[in-house]
Amino acid sequence: MMRELLTKYLLAMITALIAFIEPTFNFLYAIVAVITIDCFSAYNLNRRIKKKYPNYATGKLESKKALKVIYTIGKVYGVILIIWFIEKNILKDLSFEITKYVAALFCFIELISVLENESSCNNAWWARALQKILMDKSKRHFNIDIDIDKLKKEQEEEDNKKYGGKNNENNK
């Protein structure tokens, strides 16, 4: 009898909590989507590094990085919940919704991370153009203890020999 009552009370509390935070679920969906896209782009970067520099990357998914992704989703959604709660209960008279702007800012930052991942260790024309304004994540993202600039220069020289292009020093 007591156990049934406790179970009903617990289910009622969980249902009430879900109903209370339901307006933030769209933010959660957006956060999960951009973080998932970022994870796939990081995985693709890892595969490109493995292909180009086999001794410096695994080219595989790692469980510790997947766990980090879950923590990141939880932290960001927690911040969104806190901002949403403050906005709805303390800053009621605002003419705009802060939560939307914070979620959009986070999504924007994650999408920049996707561009960094996709342009790193990539010889496509668009990737080289992006690398002029974005950072190369090859070294930082995968904790590669190598001089990435030296490897890039060596790869460039090798490509120039193969394809007859001009050397970097001649272009300056």
C-alpha positions as CSV (number, residue, x, y, z in Angstrom):
1,M,0.0,0.0,0.0
2,M,2.7,2.5,1.0
3,R,4.9,1.4,-1.9
4,E,2.1,2.0,-4.4
5,L,1.4,5.4,-2.9
6,L,5.1,6.4,-3.1
7,T,5.3,5.2,-6.7
8,K,2.2,7.2,-7.7
9,Y,3.6,10.3,-5.9
10,L,7.0,9.9,-7.6
11,L,5.4,9.5,-11.0
12,A,3.2,12.5,-10.5
13,M,6.3,14.6,-9.5
14,I,8.2,13.4,-12.6
15,T,5.3,14.2,-14.9
16,A,4.9,17.6,-13.3
17,L,8.6,18.3,-13.9
18,I,8.4,17.2,-17.5
19,A,5.3,19.4,-18.1
20,F,7.1,22.3,-16.4
21,I,10.3,22.1,-18.6
22,E,8.5,21.0,-21.8
23,P,8.8,24.5,-23.4
24,T,12.6,24.1,-23.4
25,F,12.6,20.8,-25.3
26,N,13.0,22.6,-28.7
27,F,16.2,24.1,-27.4
28,L,17.3,20.6,-26.3
29,Y,16.6,19.2,-29.8
30,A,18.7,22.0,-31.4
31,I,21.6,21.5,-28.9
32,V,21.6,17.7,-29.5
33,A,21.5,18.3,-33.3
34,V,24.5,20.7,-33.5
35,I,26.6,18.7,-31.0
36,T,25.9,15.5,-33.0
37,I,27.0,17.3,-36.2
38,D,30.1,18.5,-34.4
39,C,30.9,15.0,-33.3
40,F,30.6,13.6,-36.8
41,S,32.8,16.3,-38.1
42,A,35.4,15.6,-35.4
43,Y,35.3,11.9,-36.3
44,N,35.8,12.8,-40.0
45,L,38.8,14.9,-39.0
46,N,40.2,12.1,-37.0
47,R,39.8,9.8,-40.0
48,R,41.5,12.4,-42.3
49,I,44.4,12.7,-39.8
50,K,44.7,8.9,-39.6
51,K,44.8,8.7,-43.4
52,K,47.3,11.5,-43.9
53,Y,49.5,10.9,-40.7
54,P,48.8,7.3,-39.7
55,N,50.9,7.4,-36.5
56,Y,49.1,10.3,-34.9
57,A,45.5,9.4,-34.8
58,T,43.3,6.3,-34.3
59,G,40.7,7.1,-36.9
60,K,38.1,5.5,-34.6
61,L,35.4,6.6,-32.2
62,E,36.4,6.6,-28.6
63,S,34.1,6.0,-25.7
64,K,35.7,8.7,-23.5
65,K,35.0,11.3,-26.1
66,A,31.4,10.0,-26.4
67,L,30.9,10.4,-22.7
68,K,32.3,14.0,-22.9
69,V,29.6,14.7,-25.5
70,I,26.9,13.5,-23.2
71,Y,28.3,15.7,-20.4
72,T,28.4,18.7,-22.8
73,I,24.8,18.2,-23.8
74,G,23.8,18.0,-20.1
75,K,25.7,21.1,-19.1
76,V,24.4,23.2,-22.0
77,Y,20.9,22.1,-21.4
78,G,21.3,22.8,-17.7
79,V,22.4,26.4,-18.5
80,I,19.4,26.8,-20.9
81,L,17.1,25.5,-18.2
82,I,18.5,28.0,-15.6
83,I,18.3,30.9,-18.0
84,W,14.7,29.9,-19.0
85,F,13.7,29.6,-15.3
86,I,15.2,33.0,-14.5
87,E,13.6,34.6,-17.6
88,K,10.1,33.2,-16.8
89,N,10.1,33.8,-13.1
90,I,12.3,36.8,-12.4
91,L,12.7,38.8,-15.6
92,K,9.1,38.5,-16.6
93,D,8.8,42.0,-18.2
94,L,11.5,41.6,-20.9
95,S,10.3,42.2,-24.4
96,F,12.6,39.5,-25.9
97,E,13.4,35.9,-24.9
98,I,17.0,35.6,-23.6
99,T,16.8,31.8,-23.8
100,K,16.4,31.8,-27.6
101,Y,19.5,34.1,-28.0
102,V,21.6,32.0,-25.7
103,A,20.6,28.8,-27.5
104,A,21.2,30.4,-30.9
105,L,24.6,31.6,-29.7
106,F,25.6,28.2,-28.6
107,C,24.4,26.6,-31.9
108,F,26.4,29.3,-33.8
109,I,29.6,28.5,-31.8
110,E,29.1,24.7,-32.4
111,L,28.6,25.3,-36.1
112,I,31.9,27.3,-36.2
113,S,33.5,24.3,-34.6
114,V,32.1,22.1,-37.4
115,L,33.7,24.4,-40.0
116,E,37.0,24.2,-38.1
117,N,36.8,20.4,-38.0
118,E,35.9,20.1,-41.7
119,S,38.5,22.5,-42.9
120,S,41.4,21.1,-40.8
121,C,43.7,18.6,-42.5
122,N,41.8,19.1,-45.7
123,N,43.2,20.2,-49.0
124,A,40.0,21.3,-50.7
125,W,39.9,24.9,-51.9
126,W,37.1,25.9,-49.6
127,A,39.0,24.3,-46.6
128,R,42.1,26.3,-47.4
129,A,40.1,29.5,-47.6
130,L,38.4,28.8,-44.2
131,Q,41.8,28.0,-42.6
132,K,42.8,31.6,-43.2
133,I,40.2,32.7,-40.7
134,L,39.6,29.6,-38.6
135,M,42.0,27.6,-36.5
136,D,43.4,24.2,-37.4
137,K,42.1,21.6,-34.9
138,S,44.4,18.8,-36.0
139,K,46.9,19.3,-33.2
140,R,44.6,20.6,-30.4
141,H,41.6,18.5,-31.0
142,F,43.4,15.1,-31.0
143,N,46.3,16.0,-28.7
144,I,48.8,15.3,-31.4
145,D,52.2,16.3,-30.2
146,I,53.7,17.2,-33.5
147,D,54.5,20.4,-35.4
148,I,51.5,20.6,-37.6
149,D,52.9,23.6,-39.6
150,K,56.0,21.5,-40.4
151,L,53.9,18.6,-41.5
152,K,51.8,20.9,-43.6
153,K,54.8,22.3,-45.3
154,E,56.3,18.9,-46.0
155,Q,52.9,17.8,-47.4
156,E,52.8,20.9,-49.5
157,E,56.3,20.3,-50.9
158,E,55.4,16.7,-51.6
159,D,52.3,17.9,-53.5
160,N,54.3,20.5,-55.4
161,K,56.7,17.8,-56.5
162,K,53.9,15.5,-57.6
163,Y,51.7,18.1,-59.3
164,G,54.3,20.7,-60.4
165,G,52.9,23.5,-58.2
166,K,54.9,26.5,-56.9
167,N,56.6,26.3,-53.6
168,N,55.4,28.5,-50.7
169,E,58.6,30.5,-50.7
170,N,58.1,31.5,-54.3
171,N,54.6,32.8,-53.6
172,K,55.7,35.3,-51.0
